[in-house]
Amino acid sequence: MSGEARMSYEIRHVGGTAVVSFRGDVDLEHSPTAREVLLSSVRSGRDLAVDLSAVEYIDSSGIASLVEAFQEARKRGARFSLVAVSPAALRVFELARLDHVFTLHDSLEEALADG
């Protein structure tokens, strides 16, 4: 097995919400892809829920991608929430005090019901 860190993502639509699920490491190498996926989803005119339950690591570049998508969603009047944030990612959000900026939900069902 390779020691290489990888990131994958899945996009699905539930009603008027785009659900983007990331898996692996959202780091400097992978954040440009994450940014593109997030901004494209926001620009589709849908609300956005970002599932971070399978994120093992996120660095400042990954956080910056989320912040940019969050700002774009607000500008467009769309809802933006983070769902099932993994303990590793949550620690980064708490250290940066971004847990007070983003709307965090324990589950996708909770995020979808919050509309």
KAZI-V34361 format. One line per field, one symbol per residue. ss: DSSP state (h for helix, s for strand, l for the rest). phi: phi as a letter, one per 30 degrees, with the letter a starting at -180 (. if undefined). burial: b if it has 24 or more other ideal C-beta (glycine too) atoms within 12 Angstrom, else e. Layout:
# KAZI-V34361
ss=???
phi=???
burial=???
This chain:
# KAZI-V34361
ss=llllllssssssssllssssssssssllllhhhhhhhhhhhhhlllsssssssssssslhhhhhhhhhhhhhhhhhlllsssslllhhhhhhhhhllhhhllsssllhhhhhhll
phi=.ddddbbbbbcbcbiccdccccbjccbedcdddeedddddddddicdbccdcdcdcabcdddddddddddddddecicdbbcbhddeddeedddddhddccddcbdbdedddddd
burial=eeeeeebebebeeeeebbbbbbbbbbbeebbebbbebbbebbeeebbbbbbbbbbbbbbebbbbbbbbbbebbeeeebbbbbbbbbeebbebbeeeebeeebbbbeebeebbeee
